[in-house]
Amino acid sequence: MHTEVETLNSYSRKLKVELSPEDLEPIEKKVLKNYQRSADIRGFRRGHAPLTIIKQRYRDMIQQDIIEQAFQNFYGKAMDEAKVDPVSQGKITDFKFENVNSGMSFEIEVEVEPEFELKKYKGLKVEKDVVEVTDSMIDEALQQLREQYATAKDVDEAQEGHYLHFDAQELDSGDVPIIGHKYENLQTELGSGNFDKDIEVQLLGIRKDEKRIVRKEMPPAADAEEKEPKISSLEIHAKRIEEKEFPELNDDFVKNLDDEKLENMEQLRDRIRENMKLDFSNRIEQALNNRVIDALLHENAFEVPPTMVDNYLDEMVKDVKNQQKNRDIDEEAIRKEYRASAIHNLRWYFLKKKLVEAENLTVTDQDAEKFIDESGLDEKTREMARKDKHYLGHLKEDLLEKKVLDMLKENAEIVEVFPMEEKIPTGKETEIEDTEIVSEASEEKTGTKTKTKKSKNKVEEEKEKE
């Protein structure tokens, strides 16, 4: 066998493979023996028909079997000889084969991991959010906690401040229900504007089990041909109406939380403050990691194999199907929506490998065991984790990614951004997807100030200059 390799682009290779008669003769001999052993030809005992007759009678089938067996025997050997590690099954082109005596030749086009030069990865400029927990944030969190302990009683007629549980059916211009646009088990506080302030006004006075049509005038889209406002309609079915009574926020409220470590409001506020700080810290760090990755990808542009992207999207489609087994899935829409994300994640995967090699980063079994020991899990769970090879493999991958990100951040130029105001999501907003009636969210004015935080390496370099 003789193999030559041609580079088509950063991720494609063409292998030209030539097989000599000597390579093919053992295959032909084995194929002929198989046919001779099973051939039932009149005048000859099974397994004793002359090979000349076997060749003549089963010529096309023998030819096909030789081709298939040759591919099985020499495909992997050709890859090894060419030192090519394909990421997908190759495509056979320019195939030539008449008989064993003339040999066989073919070309294989395969995709491999992309070859690219690692460019800038130190000195990346990224922003890091810094959020200070304010008294107003704590007050809002307390209100949410207060709502969790509220008592409710059913009422027959909805008034401002009441909680309405309802279904909503979108209607067309003739008030005919639009199939597939029904939204069930929704909830809103009338007068809060969480659903839609104009709609909520129209729902005042609605009674339990009543169905009421509400309308809202929607401005035309900027690119719409018709500039006339459009009326959107919903039929609201009131399923339940509640009036809630909220407990007073005092020390007695704290004592009823069943937490022995909390005795008064001051302690509760301190607990909320610390929990918020931890939550913000985790979210800010994740956002910083994402920005570092984005900056790295921006500085290191390269293409990824299309087949890998398609395989990645195949897995995403499979996951969506498993999660939504009872719904029809638009596979093409999913592929289109997530293609950019697939390419992003694959590029990060390849850059990670490159950085691990460039910086000689490793994660040992001891690193994984230390993480498990410091996890805070009980001893039985920690012991199970130590014995789970699948878990340990994923854990070591995660720890290695953390080392890569830590290295990038250590060598980055980080700009801290301080939001002047922070809106904390309450989780009370009700959303209706695919309908033109939407909640009107108030726009908060925010200001920012920035401060450049130099990395450790940057500071050390400047000290050396001094």
N, C-alpha and C positions, 0 to 999 in steps of 0.2 A: 504494500500500500504506500502511495505517495500523496502527501497533502501539502497544499500551499494556502496561505492566508492573505486575504486582501482586506484592508480597512476601508469600509464604505463611509462611515462617520463615527462620531464619538461613541455610539452604542451599537453599531452594526458591523458584522464581519461576514465575509464570503469565503467559504472553504472550498477549494477545488480538490476533489478526491479522485484518484486513479487507482483502480484495482486490477492487478495483473491476472493472467490465466492461473498462475500458481495460487493466488489468493482465492480464486473462485472454484478451483477443481475439488477441494474437499467438500465444499458446499454442494456442488453438483452431485458428487458421489453419494452423499448422505440423502439428498432428495430422491435420487433414482432408487436407492435401496428401499426407501419408504414406499414408493409407488410399486416397486417390484413385489414387496412383501404383501401388499394389500390388493394387487391387481387380480381380477378374475377373468382370465382370457381362455377361451375355448381351445382345447388341445394341449393345454399346459396345466400342470398342477399349480395351485396357488403358491406364489412365491418363487416359481421356477421359470417364469416367462423370460425370454432373452431381453437384454437391455435395449437392443436395437428396436424391438417391437414396442417396448415401454416408451422409449423416446418418441417414436412415431405416433403412437396413440394418444399420449398425454402431453404432447409437445408444449402447447400453450400454458397448461397448468404447471408443468415443470418449470417453464421459463419464469412464471410469476412467483413461484415458490423460491426460486434461486434469488430473484430480486429482493423479495421480502427478507429472506435469511441474510443476504449480504448487508442490507441496511441494519438489521439487528446486530450483526457481528461487528460491523466496521464504523457505525455512526459514533458510538462512544469512543472508540479507538482514535478516530479522526480528531475528535475534540481534544482528547488527551495529547495527541501528537502535536496539534496546533497550539496547545496550552490555552484553549478557549473554554471559558465557563459560561455556558448560555443561561439566560434567565427565562427562556421559553423554548418550546419545541421549534426546531429549525424548519425552513421551507426549502424543499428540494427543487432545484431548477437545472436546466440544461442536461437532462439525463440521456445517456447514450449506452445502449447495450444490445448487441445482436446475438452473440453466443459467447460461451465461456472462453473459447480460443482467442477471441478478439479483445477480451477484458471488458471492464466496465468503468465509466466515468460519470461523475455528477457533481453538481455544486450545491452547497448548503448555505443559505443565508440565515444567520442567527442574530439575535439581540443579546447583548452582554451588558454588564454594569457599565455605566458611562465613564469614560476617561476624561478627566478635567484637572486643571491645575488649581490647587488651593490658593486663592488670592488673599484678599484682606479679611482677617478675622480678629485682629487685635485693633483696639482703638475705635470700635464701633460706637457711634453716637446714638443713644437711646434715651427716652424719657421714662421717668419713674414717678408714679403718683404718690403723693404723701397726703393722707387724709387724717385730720385731727378730729377726734370724737368730741362733739360739742354737747352742751346741756340740752339743746333742742333735740338732738338725735336721741338722747336718753329719754327725754320726755315722750317722744313719739313711740319708742320701744315700750315704755311703761303703758302707754295707751293701748298698744297691741296686746300686751299681757293682760291688761284690765278687761279687754274685750273677750279674751279667752275664758275668763271667769265670770262673764256676764250670764245672767239668767234670762230666759226668754219665755214669753207667753204668746200663744196664737191669738190673733185678732182677725176680724172679718173684713175690715176696710183699711186700705193702705193710706197712711198719712206721712208727711215729711218726718224723717228719722226712723221710720219703720224699715224692716228688712224684707224685701220681696224675693221669693224663690219662684222662678218662672222658666217656661220654655219660650223660645222665639222662632217664628217661622217667617222667612223672607218671602215677600210677595212681589209679583210682577206688576206692570202698570194697570192691569185689570183686576188686581187683588187676588190673583190665582197663585196658590203656593208654588214656589220654585223647588222642584225635586232636588234633594241633596243639600238644601240650604236651611235645614232645621237644626237648631242649637238647643240642647236640652240641659236641664239642671243648672241654670245660671242663677246668680244672686247679686243683688246690689242694695245699698242703703239709699233710699229715696232722698234726694236733696244733696247727696254727697258729690254728684257728678262723676262718680267712678265708672258708671256705665255710659251715660250720655245725659248731660244736664237738661237738654231740650226734651229728650224722650222721657226722662224721669218726671218732669212737670206734667206730661200727658198721662202718666200712670197714677197720679194722686187720685184717690177715691176709688181705685179699682178694688173689686171684692174677690174673695177667694173663689176659685174655679171660674172666674169671669175671663172671657176672651175679648181683647180690645185691640183694634188696629191703631198703630201710631205711625206718624209720618215725619220725615225730616227733609228739608230742602238742602240738596248737596250742590256745591259750586261745580261748574264744569271743569274737566281736566285741562291743563294748560295746552295740551296738544290736540284737544277734541275739536272736531269740525263744528259741532253745534255749540254755541256759546250760551244757550239757555240753561238755567239751573235744572237739575234733575230731582224729582221727588222719589225718595226711597221709603219703602213701607215694610213694617213688621207687624205680624199678629202676635200679641203677647198673651200667653196663657198663665194666669196667676195661680200657682199651685199651693202656695203657703205664704202667709204674712205674719211676721213676728215683730213684737215690741220687746226691746231688750232693756234690762235694768243692770246698770254697771256698779260694781262695788267701789267704795271710796278708797283712794290710794293713801293708806296710812299704815302704821305699824301693825295693826290687826290684820290687814290684808297680807302683809309679809309673813306673819306667823301662820297663816293658812296655806302657805305654799309648800308645806311639808318638806322643808329644808332646814335641818337642825343648825346649819352654819349661818343662817340668816335670821336676824331678830328685829331689824328695823329698816326703814326706808333708805337710810344712808348706806347701809350695807348692801341693799339690793341695787342701788344706783351704782355702787362701786363694782358689783359683780357684772352688771350689764356693761359698764364701761370697759372692763377687762375683756369680756367676751367679744365686744365690738372691735377692740384693738386687735385681738387675735384674728377675727374674721377678716378685717380690712388688711391685715398683714399678709394673710394667705392669698387673698384675691390680688393684692398689689404685686406680690412676688410672681404669681402666675401670669399676670399681665406683663410684667417686666420680662419674664422668660419668653413670652410670645413675641414681644417687640425685639428682643435680642435675636431670636430666630429669623424674624422678618428682615432685620437689618443684615444678618449674615447672608441670607438668600439673595438679597438685593446686590450685595457686593460680589457674590459668586454665582454668576448666571451660567447655567448649562441645561441641556435637554435630558429628559429621562426617556427610557424605552417605552414606546406607545403600548406595547403588549403588557408591560407591567402596570401601566395606568388602567388598561382595560380589565386586567385581573383584579386590581384593587377595587374598581367599581363593581365588578361582579360580586365581590364579597359584601360590599355595601348594600347592593340590591338584595342579596340573600338575607342579610341582617334585617332589612326593612320588612321583607316578606315574613320572616319569623316573628317579628314584633306585631305585625298587623295581618294575621292569618285570615281574618274574616273580611278583609277589604281588598278591592281591586287596586293593583299597584301599577302606576305608569312608570315602567322601567326606564324609558328614554328620558323622561323628565328628571328622574333621580340621577341618572348618569350626567345629564347636562348640568344639574344644580351642583353636584359634588365633584365635577372634573377638576376644577381649580384647586379644591382642597386635596384631592388625590395627588396631583402633581406637587403641591406644596409639601405634603407629608413625605413623599418619596424623595424629593430633593433634600429635605432635612435628614432623612435616613442615610443617604449617601454622604452628605457633608459630615454627619456625625462620625461615620466610619473613617473618613479622611482625617478628621480632627483627632480621633483616638490614636491613629497611627502617627500623626505629626507630633502630638504632644506626649506620646508614649503613656497613655492613660490606661489603667487596669483596675479591675475590681476582683478581689480575692474572695475565697470562701469565708475567710475570717471577717472580711467587711460585711458580708451578708449575715453571718452569725451575730456580729455586733449589733447590726440594725435590728435583728429579731430580739436580741436580749434587751435592747433599749426601747422596744415598741410599747411596753406597758401592758402587754397581753398576759394572761395567766399562764402558768408553767405548762399546763397540758396543751394549750393552743400553740405555745412557742415550740414545744417538742414536735407537734404535728407539722409545723412549718419547716423545721429543720430536716424532716424526713421526706418532704414533698419536693421531688426534683423539678416538677413542672413549675411550682411556685418559686423555687430558688432560682430557676433560669430567668423567669420574668423579673424577679427582684434584682438580680445582678444587672440585667439590662437597664432597669430603672435607675439603679445607683450609678451606672456608667453614664447614662444621659445626664444625671445630676452633676457628675464631675465635669462633663463637657460644658454644661451651662454655667457652672461655677467658674470655670476657667475663662469663659467668654465674658462674664460679668466682671470678673477680677481685672480683666484687661480692657474693659470698656470705659468710655467717657459718658457718665450718667448725668442727665439733666433732671433735677427734681422739680416737679410741678405741684404746686399747692393749690388745690381748689378752695375758693373763698367760701362756697356754700356746697353742701352735699345733700342730695335728696335720697332718703332711705326708702326703698320700695316697701310698701305695706303688705303686698300680697293680696290686697282686697280688690284690685282692678278686675273687672269682668271683660273678657275679650270675645268678640264674634269674628271668626275668620271668614274670609271670602264674602263679606257683605260690605255695602257702601256706608252703612251707619257705623260710625266709629266714635270712640270716646274722645273728647276734646281735652287734651292734656295741657295744663298751664305751663308756660315756658319760664323757667327760672333764669334770671340774669346771673351770670357767673363771671368772676374775674380770676386771673391767674398771675402768679409771680413765679419767676424761675430762678434757680440757683444751680450753678454747675458744681457737681461733685466729682472731683478727679479720682481716678482709680489709684490704688496703692502703687502700682508700677509707675504711673505718671508722676506722682509726687516724689518717688525715690529718684527718678531721672532728673527732676529739677533740682533736688538737693545735691546730687552729684555735680551738676553744672556749677552750683554756687561754690 
